[in-house]
Amino acid sequence: IKFLLDYSSGMPIYRQIIDQIRFGIASGQLKLGEQLPTAERFAVELKGKSKYGIQAYKELENQNILETQQGTGTLLAKRTM
């Protein structure tokens, strides 16, 4: 998934990431169990501000939408929403 972030929208960046992941799931662009970009990749895409990706991932993990596995990375949970 390619994240399209609008820094001038007034909506927090982490919230935009969450909304785009949820939309990706709902639209079928993202499949259950699919691997997502790492926090390091977010740091590159967000010009060194990986905290937004980490914050979004933590919130989605708390909602059981994402799961992080040692050695595998961040995946969409097998069951979401």
C-alpha positions, -999 to +999 in steps of 0.1 A: +000+000+000+012+035-008+003+060+018-008+094+006-003+118+035-015+154+034+005+175+059-017+205+053-051+189+059-051+195+097-058+158+103-030+141+123-006+120+102-010+089+124-048+092+119-044+094+082-023+062+083-050+044+104-078+056+080-058+044+049-051+010+064-088+006+074-099+017+039-074-007+024-089-036+043-125-026+036-118-021-002-099-054-005-066-037-014-051-052+018-056-088+026-057-104+061-022-116+070-005-093+046+027-077+057+028-039+061+057-015+059+081-013+088+085+017+111+118+023+094+101+025+060+078+050+075+108+070+087+119+073+051+084+081+037+077+106+065+111+123+062+124+109+095+092+111+115+086+074+121+068+082+153+036+087+133+038+052+119+046+037+153+017+056+169-007+044+142+005+008+144+002+008+182-034+020+180-042-006+153-026-033+174-047-023+204-078-026+182-066-061+171-063-050+135-025-054+133-001-078+150+037-076+152+057-108+151+093-110+161+114-117+129+084-113+106+073-078+110+039-061+112+010-080+096-027-075+093-044-097+119-061-128+105-093-114+119-100-077+119-128-053+128 
